[in-house]
Amino acid sequence: MNLDEEAVEKLRKLRQLSNVRIYKRRFQEIVDTTQNVPDEFSIKCFINGLEIKAGVRRFQPYTMYQTIG
């Protein structure tokens, strides 16, 4: 498994366990180790890991900036 594959798996499994700020920081740390992960995939993983995913999905973000901003 290469670094991007490992990062993809980490992104898929990452969940918000405390506040959003900590989750966002950990998510960004993982994304920063990759080069080939599309924004669409990152957005989906970020939202799926949130405790408040339904509220974020309602806004239909289409960029990472909109999603985590």
C-alpha positions as CSV (number, residue, x, y, z in Angstrom):
1,M,0.0,0.0,0.0
2,N,1.5,3.4,-1.0
3,L,1.1,6.6,1.0
4,D,-1.9,7.8,-1.0
5,E,-3.7,4.5,-0.4
6,E,-3.0,4.7,3.3
7,A,-4.2,8.3,3.4
8,V,-7.4,7.4,1.6
9,E,-8.1,4.6,4.1
10,K,-7.4,7.0,7.0
11,L,-9.8,9.6,5.5
12,R,-12.5,7.0,5.1
13,K,-12.2,5.9,8.7
14,L,-11.6,9.2,10.4
15,R,-14.5,10.3,12.6
16,Q,-15.2,13.4,14.7
17,L,-14.7,12.3,18.3
18,S,-14.4,15.7,20.0
19,N,-14.8,19.2,18.7
20,V,-14.9,20.1,15.0
21,R,-11.7,22.1,15.2
22,I,-9.7,19.0,16.2
23,Y,-11.4,16.9,13.6
24,K,-10.7,19.5,10.9
25,R,-7.0,19.7,11.9
26,R,-6.5,15.9,11.8
27,F,-8.3,15.7,8.5
28,Q,-6.1,18.4,7.0
29,E,-3.0,16.6,8.3
30,I,-4.0,13.5,6.4
31,V,-5.0,15.3,3.2
32,D,-1.6,17.2,3.2
33,T,0.2,13.8,2.9
34,T,-1.5,13.0,-0.4
35,Q,-1.2,14.3,-3.9
36,N,-3.8,12.5,-5.9
37,V,-7.0,12.6,-3.8
38,P,-9.8,14.5,-5.6
39,D,-11.6,17.3,-3.8
40,E,-14.9,15.5,-4.3
41,F,-13.6,12.4,-2.4
42,S,-12.1,14.6,0.3
43,I,-15.4,16.5,0.7
44,K,-17.4,13.3,1.0
45,C,-15.0,11.8,3.6
46,F,-14.9,15.0,5.6
47,I,-18.7,15.2,5.8
48,N,-19.2,11.5,6.5
49,G,-16.9,11.8,9.5
50,L,-18.8,14.7,11.1
51,E,-21.3,14.3,13.9
52,I,-23.4,17.0,12.2
53,K,-23.2,15.6,8.7
54,A,-26.9,16.2,7.9
55,G,-26.6,19.9,8.6
56,V,-23.5,20.3,6.4
57,R,-25.0,18.2,3.5
58,R,-28.0,20.6,3.5
59,F,-25.7,23.3,2.2
60,Q,-24.4,21.1,-0.6
61,P,-20.8,22.3,-0.5
62,Y,-18.8,21.6,-3.7
63,T,-15.3,22.8,-2.6
64,M,-13.2,21.9,0.4
65,Y,-13.2,25.6,1.3
66,Q,-17.0,25.6,1.6
67,T,-17.0,22.3,3.4
68,I,-14.5,23.1,6.2
69,G,-14.6,26.9,6.1
